[in-house]
Amino acid sequence: MYTNSSTSSLLTLQSLGLSSTDIYPAFVFGTLTYLIIMFSNLLVLTVIAMNKKLHKPMFILLFNLPISDIVGATAFFPHLIFSIVAENRLISHHACIFQAFLIHVYGTGNLLILSAMAYDRYIAVCFPLRYTTIMNSHNLMKMIVITWFINLSMMFTLFILLVRFKTCRTNIVDFYCNNQSLVKLICDDTSVNNYYGLATIFLLMGGPLAIILYTYAQILRTCVITNHTDARQKAIQTCATHLIVFLSLQINTVFALISHRIDSSSPVLRRAFGVSVLIFPPFFDPIIYGLKTKELKQCIVMFLKRNVGLTM
């Protein structure tokens, strides 16, 4: 569908394909999922913020993950739930760009934060005697600021390149707005956008992956030569959990991004992988890290006992 952006400010997202009997269950499922995501991530944020014994580099870095997850979930779920109730998939052009920006900030943020957490574990396991020196408060704040600066600056540039164009189509090919689907609405030459997009994919996917592989290879090497069985087991367990979270996010993200550039790729699979990036990490991250991290788990249980009368 061809149109002038100056005469039409509404875009149409991909239909959810819900029948009239599916609307209520879909609304309940979407609402409950979003509420669980918000509660669990806010719980982790609150517990880390309120417990001084969790004010350590590992947990301060972890503190940034639920922030990123909340950004991603809030960019996706409220409009999805509204569109289910309203039974239409319309979204304004400006709202679509804003949603896409937040979703890309979320995805990039998670990859960079997980990389920073992997570096922290690398220093803790491989250089335990120098850990407090290397991961002091000054260096820790530099890591966090640099992580968010890289994220926001690269995504800001990506969308500055996008908004300079007028659109000539109105149909978004995905269930939510993203850079690739918005670029497909443009009829002008978008080669600069494509080159920059490929560069960001290479840097933001390849960089974190290289950090993860190197740090965990060194951690496993240290675990092999150490004589402390308990320390070895704890380190391997932590790395395995962290690696599963990272790889599941990266594989789904890479497929969702690359499939836009391959005409023969399945749109159904692309949409499924894309939606999974926005649902599963925000849902499972607080559960995984809350249950697998002993100190955080103990503080969460104490907080719930004290505030909601939970009995364990």
Protein Blocks (a to p, Z undefined) as FASTA:
>chain_A
ZZdfklocbdcdddehiafklmmmmmmmmmmmmmmmmmmmmmmmmmmmmmmklmcfklmm
mmmmmmmmmmmmmmmmmmmmmmmmnopabdcfklmmmmmmmmmmmmmmmmmmmmmmmmmm
mmmmmmmmlmmmmmgmklmmmmmmmmmmmmmmmmmmmmmmmmmpccfbfbdfbfbdcfkl
mmmmpcbdcklmmmmmmmmmmmmmmmmmmmmmmmmmmmmmmmmmpmblklmmmmmmmmmm
mmmmmmmmmmmmmmmmmmmmmmkbcfklmmmmmmmmmmmmmmmmmmmmmmmmmklmmmmm
mmmmmmnopaZZ
